[in-house]
Amino acid sequence: MASALGRLARLSALRNARTSPSGGPGRAVTPCRTAVCTSSGGILPKPKKTPFGLIRIALVVVPFLYVGTLISKNFAALLEEHDIFVPEDDDDDD
C-alpha cells in the first residue's frame, strides 16, 4: 500500500512539473492538439463536412421508432396477460 502511494505521489509530482505554466527557465510550454495542428505548429485544414438530409434522418429514426413501439406493445400485452397492470374501464355516463 505504501509503495502504491509513493508511486502515485511521484506520478503526481512529475505531471505537475510537466504542466507547470512557467516550464522552467527559458522554456515555454505550448500545448499541441493533434486534431487541430501539426507537430510543427501549422493549422490543419477544416475537415470534410458530411451533410445529413431529411432522408438520412428518416432512415435512422423510423425503424428504431417502429421497433420501440413493437417492444412496448408486446410488453404491455405481457403485463395485461399476467394481471400485473390492467387498465380500468372508466364509464363516463355524466
N, CA, C and O atoms as a DFTB+ gen file, in Angstrom:
376 C
 N C O
     1  1       0.826      -1.187       0.000
     2  2       0.000       0.000       0.000
     3  2       0.870       1.250       0.000
     4  3       0.576       2.229      -0.686
     5  1       1.950       1.201       0.783
     6  2       2.832       2.358       0.862
     7  2       3.558       2.576      -0.460
     8  3       3.778       3.716      -0.867
     9  1       3.931       1.482      -1.136
    10  2       4.642       1.649      -2.404
    11  2       3.712       2.221      -3.474
    12  3       4.134       3.025      -4.306
    13  1       2.456       1.806      -3.448
    14  2       1.496       2.354      -4.400
    15  2       1.268       3.833      -4.137
    16  3       1.138       4.620      -5.075
    17  1       1.220       4.215      -2.867
    18  2       1.040       5.616      -2.515
    19  2       2.260       6.433      -2.933
    20  3       2.123       7.570      -3.382
    21  1       3.452       5.854      -2.785
    22  2       4.673       6.532      -3.212
    23  2       4.716       6.731      -4.712
    24  3       5.106       7.796      -5.191
    25  1       4.309       5.688      -5.471
    26  2       4.264       5.811      -6.928
    27  2       3.270       6.876      -7.363
    28  3       3.526       7.638      -8.296
    29  1       2.133       6.921      -6.677
    30  2       1.121       7.912      -7.008
    31  2       1.634       9.321      -6.730
    32  3       1.371      10.236      -7.510
    33  1       2.362       9.508      -5.631
    34  2       2.919      10.821      -5.307
    35  2       3.966      11.235      -6.340
    36  3       4.005      12.394      -6.751
    37  1       4.830      10.277      -6.768
    38  2       5.832      10.603      -7.784
    39  2       5.190      10.945      -9.123
    40  3       5.619      11.876      -9.806
    41  1       4.166      10.190      -9.494
    42  2       3.473      10.451     -10.743
    43  2       2.808      11.820     -10.714
    44  3       2.840      12.553     -11.703
    45  1       2.214      12.158      -9.591
    46  2       1.577      13.462      -9.461
    47  2       2.603      14.580      -9.539
    48  3       2.348      15.608     -10.166
    49  1       3.757      14.397      -8.914
    50  2       4.813      15.415      -8.958
    51  2       5.338      15.581     -10.371
    52  3       5.569      16.706     -10.815
    53  1       5.533      14.473     -11.091
    54  2       6.010      14.559     -12.472
    55  2       4.990      15.241     -13.369
    56  3       5.349      16.059     -14.215
    57  1       3.729      14.908     -13.188
    58  2       2.672      15.502     -14.003
    59  2       2.580      16.996     -13.740
    60  3       2.421      17.778     -14.677
    61  1       2.679      17.409     -12.465
    62  2       2.606      18.828     -12.138
    63  2       3.824      19.574     -12.665
    64  3       3.705      20.726     -13.082
    65  1       4.978      18.948     -12.652
    66  2       6.186      19.598     -13.152
    67  2       6.117      19.788     -14.662
    68  3       6.594      20.793     -15.188
    69  1       5.516      18.810     -15.365
    70  2       5.414      18.903     -16.818
    71  2       4.423      19.960     -17.262
    72  3       4.639      20.620     -18.278
    73  1       3.343      20.131     -16.522
    74  2       2.286      21.042     -16.953
    75  2       2.351      22.381     -16.251
    76  3       1.387      23.145     -16.303
    77  1       3.460      22.689     -15.593
    78  2       3.560      23.978     -14.918
    79  2       3.621      25.086     -15.961
    80  3       4.262      24.923     -16.999
    81  1       2.955      26.220     -15.696
    82  2       2.895      27.275     -16.702
    83  2       4.243      27.914     -16.987
    84  3       4.451      28.423     -18.088
    85  1       5.171      27.904     -16.027
    86  2       6.464      28.545     -16.278
    87  2       7.322      27.678     -17.183
    88  3       8.018      28.202     -18.053
    89  1       7.287      26.364     -16.999
    90  2       8.034      25.458     -17.850
    91  2       9.526      25.488     -17.587
    92  3      10.292      24.883     -18.336
    93  1       9.951      26.168     -16.557
    94  2      11.365      26.245     -16.223
    95  2      11.983      27.479     -16.837
    96  3      11.321      28.202     -17.581
    97  1      13.225      27.727     -16.540
    98  2      13.884      28.924     -17.067
    99  2      14.146      28.814     -18.562
   100  3      14.805      27.882     -19.023
   101  1      13.626      29.772     -19.306
   102  2      13.876      29.818     -20.742
   103  2      13.040      28.865     -21.569
   104  3      13.260      28.760     -22.776
   105  1      12.098      28.174     -20.973
   106  2      11.269      27.234     -21.718
   107  2       9.821      27.672     -21.671
   108  3       9.319      28.042     -20.610
   109  1       9.152      27.637     -22.789
   110  2       7.731      27.953     -22.857
   111  2       6.981      26.676     -23.208
   112  3       7.358      25.958     -24.134
   113  1       5.945      26.405     -22.481
   114  2       5.137      25.213     -22.734
   115  2       4.037      25.592     -23.703
   116  3       3.211      26.456     -23.408
   117  1       4.025      24.944     -24.865
   118  2       2.975      25.200     -25.842
   119  2       2.167      23.924     -26.024
   120  3       2.722      22.873     -26.344
   121  1       0.857      24.016     -25.820
   122  2       0.034      22.819     -25.998
   123  2      -0.073      22.459     -27.474
   124  3      -0.130      23.339     -28.333
   125  1      -0.099      21.200     -27.754
   126  2      -0.223      20.725     -29.131
   127  2      -1.437      19.803     -29.211
   128  3      -1.451      18.719     -28.629
   129  1      -2.449      20.253     -29.939
   130  2      -3.632      19.427     -30.143
   131  2      -3.550      18.864     -31.558
   132  3      -3.640      19.608     -32.534
   133  1      -3.383      17.565     -31.664
   134  2      -3.132      16.947     -32.959
   135  2      -4.346      16.964     -33.877
   136  3      -4.203      16.741     -35.079
   137  1      -5.539      17.223     -33.343
   138  2      -6.718      17.285     -34.193
   139  2      -6.803      18.618     -34.917
   140  3      -7.508      18.730     -35.920
   141  1      -6.090      19.642     -34.421
   142  2      -6.194      20.977     -34.973
   143  2      -4.899      21.449     -35.622
   144  3      -4.925      22.211     -36.588
   145  1      -3.763      20.993     -35.089
   146  2      -2.495      21.482     -35.624
   147  2      -1.513      20.334     -35.821
   148  3      -1.654      19.253     -35.250
   149  1      -0.523      20.610     -36.644
   150  2       0.517      19.621     -36.896
   151  2       1.566      19.690     -35.804
   152  3       1.501      20.559     -34.934
   153  1       2.529      18.787     -35.838
   154  2       3.574      18.776     -34.819
   155  2       4.472      20.001     -34.928
   156  3       5.088      20.404     -33.942
   157  1       4.553      20.606     -36.133
   158  2       5.384      21.799     -36.295
   159  2       4.638      23.075     -35.924
   160  3       5.239      24.148     -35.870
   161  1       3.320      22.969     -35.666
   162  2       2.547      24.136     -35.246
   163  2       1.624      24.678     -36.310
   164  3       0.886      25.628     -36.046
   165  1       1.636      24.114     -37.504
   166  2       0.747      24.576     -38.567
   167  2      -0.689      24.138     -38.323
   168  3      -0.937      23.065     -37.774
   169  1      -1.624      24.973     -38.734
   170  2      -3.038      24.672     -38.543
   171  2      -3.523      23.790     -39.695
   172  3      -3.271      24.083     -40.864
   173  1      -4.213      22.719     -39.352
   174  2      -4.734      21.794     -40.359
   175  2      -5.969      22.386     -41.032
   176  3      -6.653      23.216     -40.433
   177  1      -6.269      21.975     -42.271
   178  2      -7.486      22.472     -42.936
   179  2      -8.730      21.899     -42.263
   180  3      -8.668      20.899     -41.549
   181  1      -9.871      22.565     -42.512
   182  2     -11.127      22.104     -41.931
   183  2     -11.464      20.712     -42.448
   184  3     -11.220      20.412     -43.616
   185  1     -12.019      19.860     -41.595
   186  2     -12.398      18.524     -42.056
   187  2     -13.611      18.584     -42.985
   188  3     -14.390      19.536     -42.951
   189  1     -13.751      17.555     -43.809
   190  2     -14.884      17.489     -44.723
   191  2     -16.167      17.291     -43.935
   192  3     -16.234      16.422     -43.066
   193  1     -17.167      18.076     -44.224
   194  2     -18.439      18.014     -43.503
   195  2     -19.413      17.131     -44.271
   196  3     -19.610      17.308     -45.473
   197  1     -20.020      16.178     -43.565
   198  2     -20.995      15.291     -44.191
   199  2     -22.395      15.819     -43.894
   200  3     -22.811      15.830     -42.735
   201  1     -23.123      16.252     -44.905
   202  2     -24.465      16.782     -44.645
   203  2     -25.456      15.642     -44.369
   204  3     -25.439      14.609     -45.038
   205  1     -26.307      15.855     -43.384
   206  2     -27.354      14.886     -43.077
   207  2     -28.677      15.465     -43.532
   208  3     -29.178      16.426     -42.948
   209  1     -29.238      14.882     -44.570
   210  2     -30.512      15.339     -45.078
   211  2     -31.660      14.686     -44.331
   212  3     -31.466      13.813     -43.485
   213  1     -32.840      15.124     -44.662
   214  2     -34.040      14.585     -44.018
   215  2     -34.230      13.111     -44.328
   216  3     -34.759      12.370     -43.500
   217  1     -33.807      12.674     -45.506
   218  2     -33.969      11.263     -45.862
   219  2     -33.084      10.386     -44.977
   220  3     -33.522       9.333     -44.513
   221  1     -31.849      10.811     -44.743
   222  2     -30.958      10.020     -43.884
   223  2     -31.463       9.986     -42.450
   224  3     -31.391       8.952     -41.785
   225  1     -31.970      11.107     -41.977
   226  2     -32.510      11.146     -40.614
   227  2     -33.718      10.221     -40.515
   228  3     -33.859       9.478     -39.544
   229  1     -34.586      10.267     -41.520
   230  2     -35.771       9.411     -41.508
   231  2     -35.389       7.933     -41.578
   232  3     -36.035       7.097     -40.947
   233  1     -34.341       7.604     -42.344
   234  2     -33.912       6.214     -42.442
   235  2     -33.381       5.678     -41.119
   236  3     -33.387       4.466     -40.902
   237  1     -32.929       6.546     -40.245
   238  2     -32.446       6.110     -38.940
   239  2     -33.570       6.127     -37.907
   240  3     -33.703       5.186     -37.125
   241  1     -34.372       7.176     -37.897
   242  2     -35.377       7.360     -36.849
   243  2     -36.554       6.403     -37.006
   244  3     -36.974       5.785     -36.027
   245  1     -37.085       6.269     -38.198
   246  2     -38.314       5.487     -38.406
   247  2     -38.161       4.018     -37.993
   248  3     -39.029       3.520     -37.276
   249  1     -37.116       3.298     -38.399
   250  2     -37.024       1.896     -37.968
   251  2     -36.903       1.730     -36.458
   252  3     -37.520       0.836     -35.879
   253  1     -36.107       2.592     -35.815
   254  2     -35.959       2.468     -34.366
   255  2     -37.241       2.860     -33.638
   256  3     -37.567       2.275     -32.605
   257  1     -37.965       3.834     -34.162
   258  2     -39.251       4.198     -33.581
   259  2     -40.242       3.041     -33.715
   260  3     -40.999       2.758     -32.786
   261  1     -40.237       2.382     -34.859
   262  2     -41.128       1.243     -35.086
   263  2     -40.779       0.075     -34.158
   264  3     -41.669      -0.543     -33.576
   265  1     -39.493      -0.223     -34.023
   266  2     -39.072      -1.310     -33.133
   267  2     -39.439      -0.976     -31.688
   268  3     -39.857      -1.859     -30.939
   269  1     -39.290       0.271     -31.293
   270  2     -39.659       0.680     -29.940
   271  2     -41.145       0.513     -29.673
   272  3     -41.532       0.082     -28.587
   273  1     -41.988       0.850     -30.650
   274  2     -43.429       0.673     -30.459
   275  2     -43.796      -0.809     -30.385
   276  3     -44.681      -1.187     -29.617
   277  1     -43.129      -1.649     -31.172
   278  2     -43.404      -3.089     -31.100
   279  2     -43.026      -3.664     -29.735
   280  3     -43.767      -4.463     -29.162
   281  1     -41.875      -3.255     -29.226
   282  2     -41.440      -3.750     -27.915
   283  2     -42.407      -3.302     -26.827
   284  3     -42.800      -4.104     -25.980
   285  1     -42.796      -2.028     -26.843
   286  2     -43.705      -1.536     -25.794
   287  2     -45.083      -2.178     -25.904
   288  3     -45.708      -2.465     -24.883
   289  1     -45.568      -2.407     -27.119
   290  2     -46.877      -3.050     -27.291
   291  2     -46.852      -4.483     -26.759
   292  3     -47.778      -4.909     -26.068
   293  1     -45.793      -5.223     -27.083
   294  2     -45.688      -6.606     -26.603
   295  2     -45.516      -6.662     -25.087
   296  3     -46.053      -7.561     -24.439
   297  1     -44.781      -5.722     -24.519
   298  2     -44.587      -5.708     -23.071
   299  2     -45.886      -5.338     -22.358
   300  3     -46.181      -5.890     -21.298
   301  1     -46.664      -4.416     -22.917
   302  2     -47.956      -4.065     -22.325
   303  2     -48.910      -5.259     -22.380
   304  3     -49.663      -5.488     -21.434
   305  1     -48.887      -6.017     -23.473
   306  2     -49.731      -7.205     -23.572
   307  2     -49.302      -8.254     -22.550
   308  3     -50.151      -8.931     -21.971
   309  1     -47.995      -8.400     -22.320
   310  2     -47.490      -9.343     -21.326
   311  2     -47.936      -8.946     -19.921
   312  3     -48.328      -9.803     -19.129
   313  1     -47.879      -7.646     -19.608
   314  2     -48.319      -7.180     -18.295
   315  2     -49.807      -7.422     -18.081
   316  3     -50.226      -7.813     -16.991
   317  1     -50.607      -7.191     -19.118
   318  2     -52.053      -7.440     -19.001
   319  2     -52.340      -8.927     -18.867
   320  3     -53.237      -9.313     -18.118
   321  1     -51.606      -9.759     -19.567
   322  2     -51.820     -11.205     -19.526
   323  2     -51.574     -11.760     -18.127
   324  3     -52.288     -12.658     -17.681
   325  1     -50.576     -11.234     -17.439
   326  2     -50.238     -11.720     -16.103
   327  2     -50.896     -10.902     -14.992
   328  3     -50.532     -11.038     -13.824
   329  1     -51.849     -10.064     -15.346
   330  2     -52.609      -9.231     -14.410
   331  2     -51.701      -8.373     -13.523
   332  3     -52.023      -8.116     -12.363
   333  1     -50.592      -7.942     -14.061
   334  2     -49.706      -7.031     -13.329
   335  2     -50.216      -5.611     -13.490
   336  3     -50.253      -4.848     -12.524
   337  1     -50.604      -5.256     -14.689
   338  2     -51.166      -3.932     -14.937
   339  2     -52.330      -4.105     -15.891
   340  3     -52.155      -4.494     -17.046
   341  1     -53.517      -3.814     -15.393
   342  2     -54.705      -3.898     -16.216
   343  2     -55.397      -2.533     -16.147
   344  3     -55.825      -2.118     -15.070
   345  1     -55.514      -1.838     -17.267
   346  2     -56.169      -0.531     -17.228
   347  2     -57.645      -0.673     -16.860
   348  3     -58.325      -1.605     -17.290
   349  1     -58.120       0.276     -16.052
   350  2     -59.526       0.253     -15.631
   351  2     -60.385       0.835     -16.723
   352  3     -59.988       1.773     -17.415
   353  1     -61.580       0.266     -16.873
   354  2     -62.548       0.791     -17.836
   355  2     -63.415       1.801     -17.125
   356  3     -64.289       1.428     -16.343
   357  1     -63.188       3.062     -17.382
   358  2     -63.977       4.130     -16.773
   359  2     -65.174       4.404     -17.645
   360  3     -65.045       4.648     -18.844
   361  1     -66.346       4.362     -17.030
   362  2     -67.570       4.708     -17.750
   363  2     -67.898       6.168     -17.462
   364  3     -68.111       6.555     -16.313
   365  1     -67.935       6.952     -18.496
   366  2     -68.271       8.379     -18.352
   367  2     -69.721       8.563     -18.736
   368  3     -70.037       8.945     -19.863
   369  1     -70.609       8.285     -17.776
   370  2     -72.060       8.418     -18.022
   371  2     -72.572       9.708     -17.427
   372  3     -73.649       9.716     -16.832
   373  1     -71.862      10.767     -17.560
   374  2     -72.298      12.036     -16.952
   375  2     -73.421      12.640     -17.710
   376  3     -73.911      13.707     -17.340
